[in-house]
């Protein structure tokens, strides 16, 4: 692939993510404004009072906040797929994404992608080893990182749908290790070099 064509594809990927972020930010700001608006009830003898109207800077601020949160969620999803399964192909990376969403749905690990991925990152109880072993500080393999970013965007926009290939798994480990928590959970499947489990264990190392 020529450098010009490669750059064009990279730019189009970034434009997809940015466009999604702007659309969701605008929609979220509008929905939030509608939900928090309360009409003013006037007493007959009182002079009418102006209804407060959100100023443009406030709207922009809300959009910026949603945009920032959305981009953070996208990055966290891309990071967990990249660091845990960049050598496992799309099916392997999608399996890791499933674990993140299954964890989020249980409510026991956090209520956002980033909260799930970085749970315990500040101490030895980190759920995903890359968040506490210093791996995030090393240079990324750029082609693999771009692939993870693109797949994360496709998952978040629904272009790529996760099909529960892991059987509801909330935990996994590499085939090269045998963690002590594995026998306490129900094994669901093996995808590539990862074995997946579901069950009620709330704190475990995943790789």
C-alpha positions in Angstrom: 0.0 0.0 0.0 1.4 3.4 -0.9 2.1 6.0 1.8 -0.5 8.4 0.3 -3.2 5.7 0.3 -2.3 4.6 3.8 -2.5 8.2 5.0 -5.9 8.7 3.3 -7.3 5.6 5.1 -5.9 6.8 8.4 -7.5 10.2 7.9 -10.9 8.6 7.0 -10.8 6.5 10.2 -10.1 9.6 12.3 -12.9 11.4 10.5 -15.3 8.6 11.3 -14.5 8.7 15.0 -14.7 12.5 15.1 -18.0 12.6 13.2 -19.5 10.0 15.6 -18.4 12.0 18.6 -19.9 15.3 17.3 -23.2 13.7 16.5 -23.5 12.0 19.9 -22.3 15.2 21.6 -25.0 17.3 19.9 -27.7 14.7 20.6 -26.7 14.3 24.2 -26.7 18.0 24.8 -30.2 18.4 23.3 -31.6 15.5 25.3 -30.0 16.7 28.5 -31.5 20.2 27.9 -34.9 18.8 27.3 -34.9 16.6 30.4 -33.8 19.4 32.7 -36.1 22.2 31.4 -39.0 23.1 33.7 -41.5 25.7 32.5 -42.1 28.7 34.7 -45.6 29.0 36.1 -46.7 32.6 36.4 -49.1 33.9 39.0 -51.8 36.1 37.4 -51.0 39.2 39.3 -47.3 38.9 38.9 -45.3 40.3 36.0 -44.1 37.6 33.5 -40.6 36.5 34.1 -38.3 35.5 31.2 -37.7 31.8 30.8 -34.0 31.0 31.2 -32.4 30.0 27.9 -29.1 28.2 27.7 -26.3 30.3 26.4 -24.1 29.2 23.5 -21.0 28.8 25.7 -23.0 26.5 28.1 -24.2 24.3 25.2 -20.6 24.1 23.8 -19.3 23.2 27.2 -21.8 20.3 27.5 -20.9 19.2 24.0 -17.2 19.3 24.8 -17.8 17.2 27.9 -19.7 14.5 26.0 -17.1 14.6 23.2 -14.3 14.1 25.7 -16.1 11.3 27.4 -16.9 9.5 24.2 -13.4 9.8 22.9 -12.1 8.4 26.2 -14.4 5.4 26.0 -13.3 4.8 22.5 -9.6 4.9 23.5 -10.1 2.6 26.5 -11.8 0.0 24.3 -9.1 0.3 21.7 -6.4 0.0 24.4 -7.8 -3.2 26.1 -8.2 -4.9 22.7 -4.7 -3.8 21.6 -2.9 -4.7 24.8 -4.7 -8.0 25.5 -5.2 -9.4 22.0 -3.4 -7.5 19.3 -1.9 -10.7 18.0 -5.2 -12.6 18.1 -6.9 -11.0 15.0 -10.3 -9.4 14.9 -12.1 -12.4 16.5 -9.7 -12.4 19.5 -10.0 -8.6 20.0 -13.8 -8.7 19.7 -13.8 -11.4 22.4 -11.9 -9.1 24.8 -14.4 -6.3 24.0 -17.2 -8.7 24.9 -15.7 -9.3 28.3 -15.6 -5.6 28.9 -19.2 -5.1 28.0 -20.3 -8.2 30.0 -18.5 -6.8 33.0 -20.1 -3.4 32.5 -23.6 -5.0 32.3 -23.1 -6.9 35.6 -22.6 -3.6 37.5 -19.9 -5.1 39.6 -16.9 -3.7 37.8 -17.9 -0.2 36.8 -20.5 1.5 34.7 -18.3 2.7 31.8 -15.8 1.1 29.5 -12.9 3.1 31.1 -14.1 2.3 34.6 -14.1 -1.5 33.8 -10.8 -1.5 31.9 -8.9 0.6 34.5 -10.4 -0.9 37.7 -7.7 -1.3 40.2 -5.0 0.2 38.0 -3.6 2.1 40.9 -2.7 -1.0 42.9 -1.9 -4.7 42.6 -5.6 -5.6 42.1 -5.7 -4.4 38.5 -8.2 -6.3 36.4 -6.2 -6.0 33.1 -2.5 -6.4 33.6 -1.4 -3.8 31.0 -3.0 -1.1 33.2 -0.5 -1.7 36.1 2.6 -3.4 34.7 3.9 -0.4 32.7 3.1 -1.7 29.3 1.1 1.4 28.4 4.2 3.5 28.7 6.0 1.6 25.9 5.7 2.6 22.2 2.8 1.0 20.4 3.0 -1.0 17.1 1.3 1.7 15.0 -0.4 -0.6 12.5 -1.8 -2.8 15.2 -2.9 0.2 17.2 -4.7 1.8 14.2 -6.5 -1.5 13.6 -7.6 -1.6 17.2 -8.8 2.0 17.0 -10.8 1.3 13.9 -12.4 -1.9 15.3 -13.3 0.0 18.5 -15.0 2.7 16.5 -16.9 0.1 14.4 -18.1 -1.6 17.6 -19.2 1.6 19.2 -21.1 2.7 16.1 -22.7 -0.8 15.6 -21.0 -1.4 12.3 -19.4 -4.5 13.9 -21.8 -6.3 16.2 -20.6 -8.5 19.1 -22.3 -11.9 19.0 -21.5 -13.3 22.4 -18.9 -15.6 21.1 -17.5 -15.9 24.6 -20.8 -17.2 26.1 -21.2 -14.4 28.6 -17.7 -14.5 29.8 -16.5 -11.9 32.4 -13.0 -13.4 32.9 -10.2 -14.8 30.7 -6.6 -15.7 30.8 -3.9 -16.7 28.4 -3.4 -20.4 27.8 0.2 -20.0 29.0 -0.9 -19.4 32.6 -3.1 -21.2 35.2 -4.6 -18.7 37.6 -5.9 -20.0 40.9 -9.3 -18.5 40.3 -10.0 -20.4 37.1 -11.4 -23.6 38.8 -14.0 -21.4 40.7 -15.6 -20.2 37.4 -17.4 -21.9 34.5 -15.3 -22.2 31.5 -17.2 -21.1 28.3 -14.8 -21.3 25.4 -11.3 -20.8 24.0 -10.7 -18.2 21.3 -7.1 -18.1 20.0 -4.7 -18.1 22.9 -7.3 -17.0 25.5 -9.6 -19.2 27.7 -12.9 -17.5 28.8 -15.0 -18.0 31.9 -18.2 -16.7 33.5 -19.2 -16.7 37.1 -19.5 -14.6 40.2 -15.9 -13.9 41.1 -15.5 -10.2 41.4 -11.8 -9.7 41.5 -9.3 -11.6 39.4 -6.4 -11.1 37.1 -7.2 -11.5 33.5 -3.9 -12.1 31.8 
